[in-house]
Amino acid sequence: MTPKPTPTPSATPHSVQHVVMVTFSTTTNFFAFGKPNNGTVHAGDTIVWQDVSGVDHAIAWDTPGSPTDAPAIPADSTSTPVTMTMTGTFHYHCAIHGTLQAGTIVVG
């Protein structure tokens, strides 16, 4: 009888937490969302927004199918994490400061 090969366990995907900085831009003279750190965002990864602008902010999603979590971002603090469960391009803006303060998260 020929022995069967032992299957190799596949790599277990792990989630990464990405931080999006919320700053005051001296270029636009308004608040701005940065891009997620830690490279590409994948389904299952989490996003937190870290405010260093000194003013409260809140996330409002603009794209259908976006996460249902819409966290507040207290001044000089960090939001609760949002898990990105689907791939796609997700646009959002600040519910307090309007669409002049907008951002995009691409989940690949």
Biopython code that builds the backbone (N, CA, C, O; Angstrom):
import numpy as np
from Bio.PDB.StructureBuilder import StructureBuilder

atoms = [
    (1, "MET", "N", (0.844, -1.170, 0.000)),
    (1, "MET", "CA", (0.000, 0.000, 0.000)),
    (1, "MET", "C", (0.892, 1.237, 0.000)),
    (1, "MET", "O", (1.838, 1.341, 0.781)),
    (2, "THR", "N", (0.575, 2.155, -0.877)),
    (2, "THR", "CA", (1.367, 3.376, -0.998)),
    (2, "THR", "C", (0.925, 4.378, 0.057)),
    (2, "THR", "O", (-0.265, 4.662, 0.189)),
    (3, "PRO", "N", (1.890, 4.920, 0.817)),
    (3, "PRO", "CA", (1.492, 5.904, 1.835)),
    (3, "PRO", "C", (0.980, 7.192, 1.181)),
    (3, "PRO", "O", (1.484, 7.629, 0.146)),
    (4, "LYS", "N", (-0.032, 7.781, 1.814)),
    (4, "LYS", "CA", (-0.591, 9.038, 1.320)),
    (4, "LYS", "C", (0.211, 10.195, 1.901)),
    (4, "LYS", "O", (0.630, 10.153, 3.058)),
    (5, "PRO", "N", (0.422, 11.240, 1.080)),
    (5, "PRO", "CA", (1.162, 12.381, 1.624)),
    (5, "PRO", "C", (0.372, 13.066, 2.735)),
    (5, "PRO", "O", (-0.857, 13.126, 2.709)),
    (6, "THR", "N", (1.105, 13.569, 3.694)),
    (6, "THR", "CA", (0.473, 14.307, 4.782)),
    (6, "THR", "C", (0.161, 15.717, 4.307)),
    (6, "THR", "O", (1.057, 16.420, 3.841)),
    (7, "PRO", "N", (-1.099, 16.145, 4.416)),
    (7, "PRO", "CA", (-1.429, 17.496, 3.951)),
    (7, "PRO", "C", (-0.716, 18.556, 4.785)),
    (7, "PRO", "O", (-0.559, 18.420, 5.998)),
    (8, "THR", "N", (-0.299, 19.592, 4.113)),
    (8, "THR", "CA", (0.335, 20.729, 4.785)),
    (8, "THR", "C", (-0.743, 21.727, 5.138)),
    (8, "THR", "O", (-1.521, 22.121, 4.269)),
    (9, "PRO", "N", (-0.812, 22.147, 6.388)),
    (9, "PRO", "CA", (-1.840, 23.121, 6.745)),
    (9, "PRO", "C", (-1.630, 24.422, 5.977)),
    (9, "PRO", "O", (-0.505, 24.896, 5.823)),
    (10, "SER", "N", (-2.725, 24.983, 5.505)),
    (10, "SER", "CA", (-2.610, 26.255, 4.800)),
    (10, "SER", "C", (-2.426, 27.372, 5.812)),
    (10, "SER", "O", (-2.809, 27.260, 6.976)),
    (11, "ALA", "N", (-1.839, 28.433, 5.340)),
    (11, "ALA", "CA", (-1.614, 29.582, 6.220)),
    (11, "ALA", "C", (-2.948, 30.144, 6.666)),
    (11, "ALA", "O", (-3.873, 30.297, 5.868)),
    (12, "THR", "N", (-3.034, 30.446, 7.929)),
    (12, "THR", "CA", (-4.256, 31.045, 8.461)),
    (12, "THR", "C", (-4.189, 32.548, 8.250)),
    (12, "THR", "O", (-3.258, 33.200, 8.723)),
    (13, "PRO", "N", (-5.174, 33.109, 7.538)),
    (13, "PRO", "CA", (-5.128, 34.550, 7.356)),
    (13, "PRO", "C", (-5.277, 35.254, 8.703)),
    (13, "PRO", "O", (-5.998, 34.788, 9.585)),
    (14, "HIS", "N", (-4.607, 36.346, 8.840)),
    (14, "HIS", "CA", (-4.716, 37.113, 10.076)),
    (14, "HIS", "C", (-5.115, 38.534, 9.715)),
    (14, "HIS", "O", (-4.785, 39.036, 8.641)),
    (15, "SER", "N", (-5.818, 39.162, 10.617)),
    (15, "SER", "CA", (-6.248, 40.529, 10.342)),
    (15, "SER", "C", (-5.191, 41.510, 10.828)),
    (15, "SER", "O", (-4.425, 41.234, 11.752)),
    (16, "VAL", "N", (-5.177, 42.648, 10.182)),
    (16, "VAL", "CA", (-4.240, 43.715, 10.500)),
    (16, "VAL", "C", (-5.055, 44.934, 10.891)),
    (16, "VAL", "O", (-6.094, 45.208, 10.290)),
    (17, "GLN", "N", (-4.593, 45.661, 11.889)),
    (17, "GLN", "CA", (-5.264, 46.915, 12.243)),
    (17, "GLN", "C", (-4.546, 48.058, 11.550)),
    (17, "GLN", "O", (-3.331, 48.208, 11.680)),
    (18, "HIS", "N", (-5.296, 48.858, 10.817)),
    (18, "HIS", "CA", (-4.771, 50.014, 10.105)),
    (18, "HIS", "C", (-5.211, 51.277, 10.841)),
    (18, "HIS", "O", (-6.314, 51.339, 11.384)),
    (19, "VAL", "N", (-4.350, 52.266, 10.852)),
    (19, "VAL", "CA", (-4.664, 53.537, 11.494)),
    (19, "VAL", "C", (-4.774, 54.611, 10.417)),
    (19, "VAL", "O", (-3.897, 54.735, 9.561)),
    (20, "VAL", "N", (-5.855, 55.384, 10.465)),
    (20, "VAL", "CA", (-6.034, 56.536, 9.586)),
    (20, "VAL", "C", (-5.915, 57.777, 10.465)),
    (20, "VAL", "O", (-6.690, 57.955, 11.405)),
    (21, "MET", "N", (-4.956, 58.622, 10.163)),
    (21, "MET", "CA", (-4.746, 59.828, 10.948)),
    (21, "MET", "C", (-5.748, 60.909, 10.534)),
    (21, "MET", "O", (-6.051, 61.067, 9.351)),
    (22, "VAL", "N", (-6.253, 61.644, 11.516)),
    (22, "VAL", "CA", (-7.129, 62.786, 11.283)),
    (22, "VAL", "C", (-6.344, 64.024, 11.717)),
    (22, "VAL", "O", (-6.006, 64.181, 12.891)),
    (23, "THR", "N", (-6.062, 64.894, 10.752)),
    (23, "THR", "CA", (-5.190, 66.033, 11.017)),
    (23, "THR", "C", (-5.831, 67.332, 10.546)),
    (23, "THR", "O", (-6.905, 67.337, 9.943)),
    (24, "PHE", "N", (-5.153, 68.421, 10.834)),
    (24, "PHE", "CA", (-5.525, 69.711, 10.264)),
    (24, "PHE", "C", (-4.485, 70.015, 9.200)),
    (24, "PHE", "O", (-3.293, 70.100, 9.492)),
    (25, "SER", "N", (-4.942, 70.178, 7.966)),
    (25, "SER", "CA", (-4.039, 70.413, 6.843)),
    (25, "SER", "C", (-3.747, 71.900, 6.694)),
    (25, "SER", "O", (-4.660, 72.711, 6.540)),
    (26, "THR", "N", (-2.477, 72.244, 6.742)),
    (26, "THR", "CA", (-2.114, 73.647, 6.504)),
    (26, "THR", "C", (-2.189, 73.981, 5.017)),
    (26, "THR", "O", (-2.233, 75.156, 4.654)),
    (27, "THR", "N", (-2.205, 72.970, 4.156)),
    (27, "THR", "CA", (-2.335, 73.195, 2.717)),
    (27, "THR", "C", (-3.742, 73.640, 2.365)),
    (27, "THR", "O", (-3.927, 74.617, 1.638)),
    (28, "THR", "N", (-4.747, 72.917, 2.884)),
    (28, "THR", "CA", (-6.146, 73.241, 2.570)),
    (28, "THR", "C", (-6.783, 74.112, 3.642)),
    (28, "THR", "O", (-7.886, 74.627, 3.457)),
    (29, "ASN", "N", (-6.091, 74.276, 4.760)),
    (29, "ASN", "CA", (-6.619, 75.031, 5.899)),
    (29, "ASN", "C", (-7.930, 74.421, 6.405)),
    (29, "ASN", "O", (-8.856, 75.133, 6.794)),
    (30, "PHE", "N", (-7.983, 73.098, 6.390)),
    (30, "PHE", "CA", (-9.159, 72.371, 6.851)),
    (30, "PHE", "C", (-8.695, 71.018, 7.387)),
    (30, "PHE", "O", (-7.519, 70.673, 7.272)),
    (31, "PHE", "N", (-9.607, 70.262, 7.965)),
    (31, "PHE", "CA", (-9.294, 68.937, 8.492)),
    (31, "PHE", "C", (-9.136, 67.945, 7.349)),
    (31, "PHE", "O", (-9.718, 68.123, 6.279)),
    (32, "ALA", "N", (-8.344, 66.896, 7.581)),
    (32, "ALA", "CA", (-8.092, 65.905, 6.536)),
    (32, "ALA", "C", (-7.969, 64.513, 7.139)),
    (32, "ALA", "O", (-7.496, 64.343, 8.263)),
    (33, "PHE", "N", (-8.408, 63.512, 6.359)),
    (33, "PHE", "CA", (-8.187, 62.107, 6.696)),
    (33, "PHE", "C", (-6.971, 61.641, 5.905)),
    (33, "PHE", "O", (-6.857, 61.926, 4.713)),
    (34, "GLY", "N", (-6.067, 60.930, 6.560)),
    (34, "GLY", "CA", (-4.927, 60.353, 5.855)),
    (34, "GLY", "C", (-5.310, 59.033, 5.212)),
    (34, "GLY", "O", (-6.487, 58.675, 5.159)),
    (35, "LYS", "N", (-4.318, 58.318, 4.729)),
    (35, "LYS", "CA", (-4.520, 56.989, 4.152)),
    (35, "LYS", "C", (-4.201, 55.945, 5.210)),
    (35, "LYS", "O", (-3.394, 56.198, 6.104)),
    (36, "PRO", "N", (-4.831, 54.762, 5.121)),
    (36, "PRO", "CA", (-4.525, 53.709, 6.098)),
    (36, "PRO", "C", (-3.041, 53.332, 6.062)),
    (36, "PRO", "O", (-2.450, 53.202, 4.990)),
    (37, "ASN", "N", (-2.451, 53.158, 7.243)),
    (37, "ASN", "CA", (-1.068, 52.692, 7.292)),
    (37, "ASN", "C", (-1.056, 51.176, 7.135)),
    (37, "ASN", "O", (-2.107, 50.577, 6.912)),
    (38, "ASN", "N", (0.067, 50.568, 7.243)),
    (38, "ASN", "CA", (0.239, 49.106, 7.169)),
    (38, "ASN", "C", (-0.080, 48.526, 5.805)),
    (38, "ASN", "O", (-0.426, 47.347, 5.718)),
    (39, "GLY", "N", (0.023, 49.306, 4.733)),
    (39, "GLY", "CA", (-0.137, 48.750, 3.392)),
    (39, "GLY", "C", (-1.580, 48.473, 3.011)),
    (39, "GLY", "O", (-2.498, 49.163, 3.456)),
    (40, "THR", "N", (-1.768, 47.462, 2.186)),
    (40, "THR", "CA", (-3.079, 47.132, 1.619)),
    (40, "THR", "C", (-4.046, 46.665, 2.692)),
    (40, "THR", "O", (-3.693, 45.873, 3.565)),
    (41, "VAL", "N", (-5.267, 47.165, 2.616)),
    (41, "VAL", "CA", (-6.329, 46.724, 3.518)),
    (41, "VAL", "C", (-7.004, 45.508, 2.878)),
    (41, "VAL", "O", (-7.375, 45.536, 1.704)),
    (42, "HIS", "N", (-7.155, 44.455, 3.658)),
    (42, "HIS", "CA", (-7.806, 43.233, 3.182)),
    (42, "HIS", "C", (-9.094, 43.006, 3.953)),
    (42, "HIS", "O", (-9.247, 43.491, 5.074)),
    (43, "ALA", "N", (-10.021, 42.268, 3.353)),
    (43, "ALA", "CA", (-11.250, 41.901, 4.056)),
    (43, "ALA", "C", (-10.866, 41.214, 5.359)),
    (43, "ALA", "O", (-10.016, 40.324, 5.375)),
    (44, "GLY", "N", (-11.498, 41.635, 6.452)),
    (44, "GLY", "CA", (-11.189, 41.112, 7.780)),
    (44, "GLY", "C", (-10.290, 42.029, 8.582)),
    (44, "GLY", "O", (-10.215, 41.903, 9.804)),
    (45, "ASP", "N", (-9.597, 42.962, 7.911)),
    (45, "ASP", "CA", (-8.760, 43.931, 8.621)),
    (45, "ASP", "C", (-9.641, 44.961, 9.316)),
    (45, "ASP", "O", (-10.801, 45.156, 8.952)),
    (46, "THR", "N", (-9.072, 45.616, 10.321)),
    (46, "THR", "CA", (-9.803, 46.664, 11.022)),
    (46, "THR", "C", (-9.163, 48.026, 10.748)),
    (46, "THR", "O", (-7.968, 48.141, 10.472)),
    (47, "ILE", "N", (-10.006, 49.042, 10.837)),
    (47, "ILE", "CA", (-9.581, 50.432, 10.677)),
    (47, "ILE", "C", (-9.907, 51.165, 11.971)),
    (47, "ILE", "O", (-10.994, 50.998, 12.523)),
    (48, "VAL", "N", (-8.978, 51.969, 12.451)),
    (48, "VAL", "CA", (-9.257, 52.921, 13.515)),
    (48, "VAL", "C", (-8.786, 54.289, 13.027)),
    (48, "VAL", "O", (-7.795, 54.396, 12.304)),
    (49, "TRP", "N", (-9.502, 55.318, 13.427)),
    (49, "TRP", "CA", (-9.132, 56.683, 13.090)),
    (49, "TRP", "C", (-8.518, 57.305, 14.334)),
    (49, "TRP", "O", (-9.112, 57.263, 15.411)),
    (50, "GLN", "N", (-7.324, 57.885, 14.187)),
    (50, "GLN", "CA", (-6.632, 58.525, 15.305)),
    (50, "GLN", "C", (-6.626, 60.032, 15.062)),
    (50, "GLN", "O", (-6.059, 60.517, 14.083)),
    (51, "ASP", "N", (-7.265, 60.755, 15.969)),
    (51, "ASP", "CA", (-7.411, 62.199, 15.830)),
    (51, "ASP", "C", (-6.256, 62.920, 16.513)),
    (51, "ASP", "O", (-6.034, 62.769, 17.715)),
    (52, "VAL", "N", (-5.528, 63.702, 15.732)),
    (52, "VAL", "CA", (-4.499, 64.570, 16.300)),
    (52, "VAL", "C", (-4.793, 66.034, 15.964)),
    (52, "VAL", "O", (-3.915, 66.892, 16.056)),
    (53, "SER", "N", (-6.048, 66.304, 15.572)),
    (53, "SER", "CA", (-6.433, 67.664, 15.170)),
    (53, "SER", "C", (-6.939, 68.500, 16.333)),
    (53, "SER", "O", (-7.026, 69.724, 16.230)),
    (54, "GLY", "N", (-7.280, 67.836, 17.456)),
    (54, "GLY", "CA", (-7.780, 68.569, 18.609)),
    (54, "GLY", "C", (-9.271, 68.869, 18.568)),
    (54, "GLY", "O", (-9.773, 69.616, 19.408)),
    (55, "VAL", "N", (-9.985, 68.297, 17.602)),
    (55, "VAL", "CA", (-11.419, 68.555, 17.426)),
    (55, "VAL", "C", (-12.133, 67.219, 17.210)),
    (55, "VAL", "O", (-11.566, 66.315, 16.596)),
    (56, "ASP", "N", (-13.363, 67.079, 17.703)),
    (56, "ASP", "CA", (-14.155, 65.860, 17.484)),
    (56, "ASP", "C", (-14.494, 65.687, 16.004)),
    (56, "ASP", "O", (-14.671, 66.656, 15.265)),
    (57, "HIS", "N", (-14.578, 64.404, 15.595)),
    (57, "HIS", "CA", (-14.986, 64.033, 14.237)),
    (57, "HIS", "C", (-15.885, 62.803, 14.348)),
    (57, "HIS", "O", (-15.965, 62.182, 15.408)),
    (58, "ALA", "N", (-16.556, 62.454, 13.257)),
    (58, "ALA", "CA", (-17.394, 61.246, 13.223)),
    (58, "ALA", "C", (-17.462, 60.754, 11.784)),
    (58, "ALA", "O", (-17.519, 61.552, 10.849)),
    (59, "ILE", "N", (-17.456, 59.436, 11.614)),
    (59, "ILE", "CA", (-17.486, 58.844, 10.280)),
    (59, "ILE", "C", (-18.918, 58.709, 9.790)),
    (59, "ILE", "O", (-19.797, 58.258, 10.524)),
    (60, "ALA", "N", (-19.147, 59.107, 8.530)),
    (60, "ALA", "CA", (-20.418, 58.881, 7.821)),
    (60, "ALA", "C", (-20.051, 58.228, 6.492)),
    (60, "ALA", "O", (-19.354, 58.826, 5.672)),
    (61, "TRP", "N", (-20.520, 57.006, 6.280)),
    (61, "TRP", "CA", (-20.184, 56.256, 5.065)),
    (61, "TRP", "C", (-21.032, 56.745, 3.897)),
    (61, "TRP", "O", (-22.216, 57.035, 4.073)),
    (62, "ASP", "N", (-20.443, 56.839, 2.708)),
    (62, "ASP", "CA", (-21.130, 57.304, 1.502)),
    (62, "ASP", "C", (-21.386, 56.201, 0.488)),
    (62, "ASP", "O", (-22.194, 56.387, -0.421)),
    (63, "THR", "N", (-20.729, 55.068, 0.614)),
    (63, "THR", "CA", (-20.810, 53.997, -0.366)),
    (63, "THR", "C", (-21.792, 52.925, 0.095)),
    (63, "THR", "O", (-21.686, 52.440, 1.221)),
    (64, "PRO", "N", (-22.760, 52.540, -0.769)),
    (64, "PRO", "CA", (-23.649, 51.425, -0.401)),
    (64, "PRO", "C", (-22.821, 50.175, -0.108)),
    (64, "PRO", "O", (-21.842, 49.890, -0.799)),
    (65, "GLY", "N", (-23.222, 49.440, 0.916)),
    (65, "GLY", "CA", (-22.505, 48.235, 1.304)),
    (65, "GLY", "C", (-21.348, 48.501, 2.246)),
    (65, "GLY", "O", (-20.596, 47.584, 2.577)),
    (66, "SER", "N", (-21.194, 49.744, 2.684)),
    (66, "SER", "CA", (-20.137, 50.085, 3.639)),
    (66, "SER", "C", (-20.435, 49.453, 4.990)),
    (66, "SER", "O", (-21.556, 49.010, 5.237)),
    (67, "PRO", "N", (-19.437, 49.410, 5.864)),
    (67, "PRO", "CA", (-19.706, 48.884, 7.204)),
    (67, "PRO", "C", (-20.840, 49.657, 7.880)),
    (67, "PRO", "O", (-21.065, 50.832, 7.588)),
    (68, "THR", "N", (-21.542, 48.989, 8.775)),
    (68, "THR", "CA", (-22.636, 49.656, 9.495)),
    (68, "THR", "C", (-22.116, 50.470, 10.666)),
    (68, "THR", "O", (-22.815, 51.347, 11.173)),
    (69, "ASP", "N", (-20.892, 50.188, 11.099)),
    (69, "ASP", "CA", (-20.291, 50.966, 12.192)),
    (69, "ASP", "C", (-19.917, 52.349, 11.683)),
    (69, "ASP", "O", (-19.267, 52.481, 10.646)),
    (70, "ALA", "N", (-20.325, 53.368, 12.405)),
    (70, "ALA", "CA", (-19.975, 54.749, 12.069)),
    (70, "ALA", "C", (-19.438, 55.404, 13.333)),
    (70, "ALA", "O", (-20.166, 56.090, 14.051)),
    (71, "PRO", "N", (-18.153, 55.183, 13.593)),
    (71, "PRO", "CA", (-17.624, 55.598, 14.892)),
    (71, "PRO", "C", (-17.422, 57.102, 15.039)),
    (71, "PRO", "O", (-17.149, 57.821, 14.077)),
    (72, "ALA", "N", (-17.566, 57.538, 16.269)),
    (72, "ALA", "CA", (-17.161, 58.891, 16.638)),
    (72, "ALA", "C", (-15.659, 58.857, 16.880)),
    (72, "ALA", "O", (-15.103, 57.836, 17.286)),
    (73, "ILE", "N", (-15.013, 59.990, 16.622)),
    (73, "ILE", "CA", (-13.576, 60.104, 16.854)),
    (73, "ILE", "C", (-13.372, 61.277, 17.803)),
    (73, "ILE", "O", (-13.332, 62.426, 17.364)),
    (74, "PRO", "N", (-13.244, 61.004, 19.089)),
    (74, "PRO", "CA", (-13.070, 62.097, 20.054)),
    (74, "PRO", "C", (-11.770, 62.866, 19.801)),
    (74, "PRO", "O", (-10.788, 62.299, 19.320)),
    (75, "ALA", "N", (-11.775, 64.138, 20.124)),
    (75, "ALA", "CA", (-10.592, 64.974, 19.960)),
    (75, "ALA", "C", (-9.382, 64.332, 20.643)),
    (75, "ALA", "O", (-9.457, 63.894, 21.791)),
    (76, "ASP", "N", (-8.281, 64.290, 19.918)),
    (76, "ASP", "CA", (-7.012, 63.763, 20.428)),
    (76, "ASP", "C", (-7.147, 62.361, 21.004)),
    (76, "ASP", "O", (-6.554, 62.042, 22.035)),
    (77, "SER", "N", (-7.931, 61.526, 20.329)),
    (77, "SER", "CA", (-8.156, 60.161, 20.774)),
    (77, "SER", "C", (-8.283, 59.253, 19.554)),
    (77, "SER", "O", (-7.983, 59.663, 18.432)),
    (78, "THR", "N", (-8.728, 58.018, 19.781)),
    (78, "THR", "CA", (-8.861, 57.024, 18.724)),
    (78, "THR", "C", (-10.282, 56.482, 18.708)),
    (78, "THR", "O", (-10.903, 56.313, 19.757)),
    (79, "SER", "N", (-10.795, 56.208, 17.499)),
    (79, "SER", "CA", (-12.141, 55.651, 17.359)),
    (79, "SER", "C", (-12.157, 54.186, 17.779)),
    (79, "SER", "O", (-11.110, 53.574, 17.990)),
    (80, "THR", "N", (-13.355, 53.640, 17.896)),
    (80, "THR", "CA", (-13.483, 52.195, 18.046)),
    (80, "THR", "C", (-13.141, 51.567, 16.692)),
    (80, "THR", "O", (-13.327, 52.211, 15.660)),
    (81, "PRO", "N", (-12.651, 50.339, 16.674)),
    (81, "PRO", "CA", (-12.280, 49.710, 15.405)),
    (81, "PRO", "C", (-13.502, 49.370, 14.547)),
    (81, "PRO", "O", (-14.573, 49.045, 15.060)),
    (82, "VAL", "N", (-13.310, 49.453, 13.232)),
    (82, "VAL", "CA", (-14.320, 49.037, 12.261)),
    (82, "VAL", "C", (-13.701, 47.917, 11.436)),
    (82, "VAL", "O", (-12.629, 48.093, 10.856)),
    (83, "THR", "N", (-14.364, 46.769, 11.380)),
    (83, "THR", "CA", (-13.871, 45.648, 10.586)),
    (83, "THR", "C", (-14.394, 45.772, 9.164)),
    (83, "THR", "O", (-15.600, 45.885, 8.944)),
    (84, "MET", "N", (-13.480, 45.751, 8.201)),
    (84, "MET", "CA", (-13.837, 45.826, 6.785)),
    (84, "MET", "C", (-14.070, 44.403, 6.296)),
    (84, "MET", "O", (-13.114, 43.668, 6.050)),
    (85, "THR", "N", (-15.328, 44.012, 6.153)),
    (85, "THR", "CA", (-15.656, 42.623, 5.839)),
    (85, "THR", "C", (-15.767, 42.339, 4.346)),
    (85, "THR", "O", (-15.729, 41.179, 3.935)),
    (86, "MET", "N", (-15.903, 43.381, 3.528)),
    (86, "MET", "CA", (-16.084, 43.189, 2.087)),
    (86, "MET", "C", (-14.997, 43.921, 1.312)),
    (86, "MET", "O", (-14.442, 44.913, 1.785)),
    (87, "THR", "N", (-14.699, 43.418, 0.106)),
    (87, "THR", "CA", (-13.757, 44.122, -0.753)),
    (87, "THR", "C", (-14.493, 45.228, -1.498)),
    (87, "THR", "O", (-15.709, 45.167, -1.679)),
    (88, "GLY", "N", (-13.756, 46.220, -1.919)),
    (88, "GLY", "CA", (-14.337, 47.322, -2.674)),
    (88, "GLY", "C", (-13.718, 48.644, -2.272)),
    (88, "GLY", "O", (-12.771, 48.699, -1.487)),
    (89, "THR", "N", (-14.273, 49.709, -2.830)),
    (89, "THR", "CA", (-13.829, 51.067, -2.533)),
    (89, "THR", "C", (-14.915, 51.741, -1.720)),
    (89, "THR", "O", (-16.059, 51.833, -2.163)),
    (90, "PHE", "N", (-14.566, 52.212, -0.538)),
    (90, "PHE", "CA", (-15.530, 52.771, 0.402)),
    (90, "PHE", "C", (-15.200, 54.238, 0.683)),
    (90, "PHE", "O", (-14.154, 54.559, 1.246)),
    (91, "HIS", "N", (-16.105, 55.107, 0.282)),
    (91, "HIS", "CA", (-15.944, 56.541, 0.505)),
    (91, "HIS", "C", (-16.671, 56.933, 1.784)),
    (91, "HIS", "O", (-17.702, 56.356, 2.129)),
    (92, "TYR", "N", (-16.127, 57.910, 2.474)),
    (92, "TYR", "CA", (-16.743, 58.393, 3.711)),
    (92, "TYR", "C", (-16.410, 59.863, 3.882)),
    (92, "TYR", "O", (-15.539, 60.400, 3.199)),
    (93, "HIS", "N", (-17.108, 60.502, 4.795)),
    (93, "HIS", "CA", (-16.813, 61.899, 5.130)),
    (93, "HIS", "C", (-17.051, 62.100, 6.623)),
    (93, "HIS", "O", (-17.545, 61.207, 7.312)),
    (94, "CYS", "N", (-16.695, 63.273, 7.107)),
    (94, "CYS", "CA", (-16.917, 63.597, 8.508)),
    (94, "CYS", "C", (-18.354, 64.079, 8.670)),
    (94, "CYS", "O", (-18.782, 65.024, 8.008)),
    (95, "ALA", "N", (-19.090, 63.417, 9.557)),
    (95, "ALA", "CA", (-20.491, 63.790, 9.788)),
    (95, "ALA", "C", (-20.600, 65.163, 10.454)),
    (95, "ALA", "O", (-21.660, 65.787, 10.408)),
    (96, "ILE", "N", (-19.535, 65.632, 11.062)),
    (96, "ILE", "CA", (-19.550, 66.932, 11.729)),
    (96, "ILE", "C", (-19.125, 68.046, 10.780)),
    (96, "ILE", "O", (-19.733, 69.116, 10.764)),
    (97, "HIS", "N", (-18.080, 67.798, 9.987)),
    (97, "HIS", "CA", (-17.506, 68.846, 9.144)),
    (97, "HIS", "C", (-17.897, 68.750, 7.675)),
    (97, "HIS", "O", (-17.490, 69.596, 6.879)),
    (98, "GLY", "N", (-18.673, 67.744, 7.300)),
    (98, "GLY", "CA", (-19.192, 67.649, 5.934)),
    (98, "GLY", "C", (-18.224, 67.035, 4.941)),
    (98, "GLY", "O", (-17.167, 66.516, 5.301)),
    (99, "THR", "N", (-18.620, 67.112, 3.679)),
    (99, "THR", "CA", (-17.894, 66.418, 2.619)),
    (99, "THR", "C", (-16.574, 67.085, 2.235)),
    (99, "THR", "O", (-15.817, 66.516, 1.449)),
    (100, "LEU", "N", (-16.276, 68.264, 2.762)),
    (100, "LEU", "CA", (-14.953, 68.846, 2.516)),
    (100, "LEU", "C", (-13.866, 68.045, 3.228)),
    (100, "LEU", "O", (-12.691, 68.119, 2.869)),
    (101, "GLN", "N", (-14.268, 67.285, 4.233)),
    (101, "GLN", "CA", (-13.349, 66.394, 4.941)),
    (101, "GLN", "C", (-13.771, 64.974, 4.598)),
    (101, "GLN", "O", (-14.620, 64.392, 5.273)),
    (102, "ALA", "N", (-13.177, 64.417, 3.547)),
    (102, "ALA", "CA", (-13.606, 63.108, 3.045)),
    (102, "ALA", "C", (-12.405, 62.186, 2.896)),
    (102, "ALA", "O", (-11.262, 62.634, 2.805)),
    (103, "GLY", "N", (-12.690, 60.900, 2.873)),
    (103, "GLY", "CA", (-11.636, 59.903, 2.706)),
    (103, "GLY", "C", (-12.135, 58.688, 1.954)),
    (103, "GLY", "O", (-13.331, 58.539, 1.706)),
    (104, "THR", "N", (-11.211, 57.833, 1.599)),
    (104, "THR", "CA", (-11.524, 56.599, 0.859)),
    (104, "THR", "C", (-10.693, 55.463, 1.441)),
    (104, "THR", "O", (-9.513, 55.632, 1.749)),
    (105, "ILE", "N", (-11.321, 54.314, 1.584)),
    (105, "ILE", "CA", (-10.609, 53.101, 1.986)),
    (105, "ILE", "C", (-10.848, 52.057, 0.902)),
    (105, "ILE", "O", (-11.991, 51.738, 0.578)),
    (106, "VAL", "N", (-9.761, 51.528, 0.345)),
    (106, "VAL", "CA", (-9.841, 50.489, -0.674)),
    (106, "VAL", "C", (-9.485, 49.167, -0.012)),
    (106, "VAL", "O", (-8.408, 49.013, 0.565)),
    (107, "VAL", "N", (-10.410, 48.214, -0.106)),
    (107, "VAL", "CA", (-10.190, 46.882, 0.483)),
    (107, "VAL", "C", (-10.033, 45.900, -0.669)),
    (107, "VAL", "O", (-10.946, 45.711, -1.473)),
    (108, "GLY", "N", (-8.853, 45.276, -0.736)),
    (108, "GLY", "CA", (-8.550, 44.365, -1.855)),
    (108, "GLY", "C", (-8.575, 42.929, -1.461)),
    (108, "GLY", "O", (-8.340, 42.056, -2.297)),
]
sb = StructureBuilder()
sb.init_structure("model")
sb.init_model(0)
sb.init_chain("A")
sb.init_seg("    ")
for serial, (resi, resn, name, xyz) in enumerate(atoms, 1):
    if name == "N":
        sb.init_residue(resn, " ", resi, " ")
    sb.init_atom(name, np.array(xyz, "f"), 0.0, 1.0, " ", f" {name:<3s}", serial, name[0])
structure = sb.get_structure()
